[in-house]
Amino acid sequence: MKGTNHGRAAWKTWWRRIKWTLRIGTALVVIGYLKLVGFDSKFYYPDKKAYDRPEDYDLAYEDVWFPTSDGLKLHGWFLPAEGQPRGAVVHFHGNAANVSGHVGLIDWLPRLGYHVLMFDYRGYGRSAGKITRAGTIRDGHAALDYALTRPEAQGLPVFAYGQSLGGAVAIVVAADRPEIRAVVAESPFSSYRAIAARHLVRLVRAQWLAKLLTAVTISDGYDPIAAVSRLAPRPLLVIAAENDQICFPELAQELYSAAAEPKSYWLVPGVEHLGISIDAREELTGRVQALFTQGGGP
């Protein structure tokens, strides 16, 4: 009987090792496949649908086209300031839809006296090309280059306003462009891997596994947290929505903590993702205008 029990125990141990070997092997195969395929493209949801137009908000506008440094043509809208111009704003929109789906979020800027250039990244709306992370940065530089050529912007301070993904792109672009005098980042995130892990943990239920999967499937590079300290001495305003389940406020706080002075942080209570311009517009306009004034605007 002792020999039989010993044999059964050895068999169980052997079988346990086989199962763990198979599990680990399967996990490595899956991770290898995911690394090969990559999930970088899952950050972007462009389309060509027409949502709103500036005239829906009683705004004047001009359809504009401008080139990128790698030969693509991007589309945008130039919204002239109402009344005496205070400055020019390059707007970086979020990861979904196209420029027509975002005009309602910034229609208040021209009314405050700011020229606004809205534009679509490559692959969005009527812009040519296919979206990539590096491409969004290149496109941001192209948009700024174009804004600086506009006769309406001559002699005026230029600012950047990014929302969601656009906040991340705006920070990386502005870090290398001293022409931008101040930056507003509304509902941004600290890094691409960090936000991917926060979403993935809902599926895998284990934080360590979510971090591992994002480490092998999401590339690094062009992360705003690596660039944000280089904005100084230009002022930065980071805005987060308390109930944001898309770009979590903790990641905006992490980004803010990495920035150098002058900087300010505003956590808007009871508001969801990109709902700030609807639920807290009066305070939003006041804070943004104050920041632009700090950055050299009238």
HUWOHU-V407953 format. One record per run of one state. SS is the DSSP state (a for helix, b for strand, c for the rest). FROM is the first residue (numbers start at 0). TO is the last residue. If there is no record, write none. Layout:
((SS & FROM & TO) (SS & FROM & TO))
This chain:
((c & 0 & 0) (a & 1 & 36) (c & 37 & 38) (a & 39 & 42) (c & 43 & 43) (b & 44 & 45) (c & 46 & 52) (a & 53 & 56) (c & 57 & 60) (b & 61 & 66) (c & 67 & 71) (b & 72 & 78) (c & 79 & 85) (b & 86 & 91) (c & 92 & 94) (b & 95 & 96) (c & 97 & 97) (a & 98 & 100) (c & 101 & 101) (a & 102 & 104) (c & 105 & 105) (a & 106 & 110) (c & 111 & 112) (b & 113 & 118) (c & 119 & 131) (a & 132 & 148) (c & 149 & 149) (a & 150 & 152) (c & 153 & 156) (b & 157 & 162) (c & 163 & 163) (a & 164 & 174) (c & 175 & 178) (b & 179 & 185) (c & 186 & 190) (a & 191 & 203) (c & 204 & 205) (a & 206 & 216) (c & 217 & 222) (a & 223 & 230) (c & 231 & 233) (b & 234 & 240) (c & 241 & 247) (a & 248 & 257) (c & 258 & 261) (b & 262 & 267) (c & 268 & 274) (a & 275 & 278) (c & 279 & 279) (a & 280 & 293) (c & 294 & 297))
